[in-house]
């Protein structure tokens, strides 16, 4: 967790597309909801990172918004797509 309700992941390229995030988040998400009284979990990703966007969607996150030019790395501006997952009923 990055902030109160925000989850995230950063992986070395050697392990991209091996299901590591899906496996980990499948265990972590229920644990977070069972441990904390959170109404939702949130996440964000660079919309150009289609693997992360698809992973979040496959875990049940829904897109809640987009913002242009939110962060700059080495002079290159990137956008952000925001997601939320409500607490299961």
Secondary structure by P-SEA (a helix, b strand, c coil): ccccccccccccccccccaaaaaaaaaaaaaaaaccccccccccccccaaaaaaaaaaaccccccccccccccccbbbbbbbbbbcccc
